[in-house]
Amino acid sequence: TDADEGLNGQVKYILHKISDRASELFYLDSETGQVTLKDGLDFEEVSSHELEVKAHDGGELSDTTKVAITVIDVNDNVPKISVRSTLKEISEDAPLQSVVALLHVQDRDSGANGEVRCWLDGDVPFQLQSSHGSYYRVVTARELDREQVPEYNVTVRAADGGSPALQSSAVLALRVLDVNDNAPVFAEERYSARLRENNAAGALVLRVRATDADWGQNARVRYRLSEGRVRGAPLSSYVSVQAETGALYALRSLDYEEVRELRLWVRAEDGGAPALSSNVSVRLLIADENDNAPQVLYPPAAGPAGSGAARPCVELAPRWSEAGALVAKVVAVDADAGQNAWLSLTRWLVLAVAAVSCLFLAFLLLLLALRLRRWRRQHLLPADGGALRGVPVSHFVGIDGVRAFLQSYSHDVSLTADSRKSQLRFSAASCCDTLPARPPPDEPAPLLGE
C-alpha cells in the first residue's frame, strides 16, 4: 500500500529477482499483484519456489518482498522398477539362493506416497529379497525341474502407500536349461513275443520303446543287448536290436527242438554325459511247428535183404485170445511238442498188424491140422503093425499140451497213444526160434512131432 495520493499513491508490481524456471511457471499481475500459475507444478521436480516482488509508486519510490511457494506432494507417480541385471537362462541343477536378477524400485513421491512394497506373482520357485536401500534381488527358493516347467515368466510387482495406491510391474523371462537327470523309461515293464520255429533269418520279432524326459542330446535313446549266452553261443548270434528304433531281429532260423525260449535284456541308454540307462527283460517263446516225422522205436524197421538191418519181428498170440486182447505194442516218438507230438496209428498200420495176426493164426491152424491128420493116419494103422507099441505116454500131447505150446512161444506187446509210455513184456520161457527136437528115427514119432 502507499499512503500518498494521486499519482504518487498508485502502486505497480514487478518480479524483481526470479529464476528462469519460475518465470515459466508464475505470472505476476502488475496492477493487482496476484501471482498465478502459467504451467503445472511438479513436486518431484521442484518442491518449493521463491519469488522477489518489487512494488513502486508514481514517485519512483519502491519496496520489495519475497514470496515463498511450497509445492504439496500428491500421489501422482507409480513405482518404477528398473532391471539392473538378469539371467536369461538358468540350469535346473542351480543351487538354492542363486541370484537370478537385480532390481531397483523407486517412487518419486514423498512420504507415504513414496513408500514402496514389492512381491512376486504366483507360486514360483523364486523369492524377492531386499538388498540395499531400494535395491532387490530375485533368488531361487526351490529346486528347479525343467521336465516340469521348462521356462518361467516371473512377474515382479511394486505398489506405493498412496491412497489410492499406484502399482507397476516388470516381467523376467527365464528359461531353464536341461541337465541329464532322467534315465530312459521303457513303455512296458517287460516284453514277450512268440516266434515260430524255422523262421527266416532277419525276421522282426518285436519292438521295444523307451522315452527320456530330458531334452536334446540328453533325451536321445539308443538300444543295445546285454551280454549273454545261449547253448554256449553268444546271444548276439541269435538276435540283434536296432540301436535307433529298438527293433529286435532274429539272426538265424530257430529250432524249437533245440531252443524253446530266449530270455534276454535290452538296455536303453541316453546321450548325456555321463549317460544314464535302464534295462528291460524280453522273453522270446519259440512256437513249435510240425517239422519232425514220428520215429518208430519198436518194432524195428526191416532193412533190405543182406543189409544186416533188423529182421521183421513176428508177434505171437494165443489162439483163444478174445476181442480187444493185447496183441502188440508199437513204440514211437515225435520230437515236436503239443498236438504236433500226439501219435496215432494210421489205417494202414492197423491193417498190417491185423493181416500179420491173421496169417499167423492161419499158419498155426494149418500146422495143427497137419499134425492131427498125421496122428490120425498113424492111429488107424493095423494093430499088429506095432507102430505105436513102446511109445511113452509123454510123447502124446492133447489139447492142454497145444495150449502150453502156444503159451511158451508168445510174448505180449502193448500200444498206447502216449509215445512216452511204452510196454514190452516177454514170457519167461519164450523163444521164437526154438522147436521141439526130432525124436530118434527108431522111435515112434509123437503126436505133434515133425
Secondary structure, DSSP 4 states (H G I P E B T S, - for coil): -----GGGG--EEEEEE--HHHHHHEEE-TTT--EEESS---TTT-SEEEEEEEEE-TTS-EEEEEEEEEPPP-S----EEEEEEE-SEEETTPPTT-EEEEEEEE--S-GGGG-EEEEE-SS-SEEEEE-STTEEEEEE-S---TTT-SEEEEEEEEEESSSS--EEEEEEEEEEEP-S----EESSSEEEEEEESSPPTTEEEEE--EE-SS-GGGG-EEEEEPP-EETTEEGGGTEEE-TTT-EEEE-S---TTT-SEEEEEEEEEESSSS--EEEEEEEEEEEP-S-S--EEEESPPP--TTS-PPPPPPP---TTPPTT------EEE-SS-GGGG-----HHHHHHHHHHHHHHHHHHHHHHHHHHHHHHHHHTS-GGG-TTTT--GGG---HHHHHHHHHHT-EEEE--S-TT--EEEE-TT--TT--PPPPPTTSPP-TT--
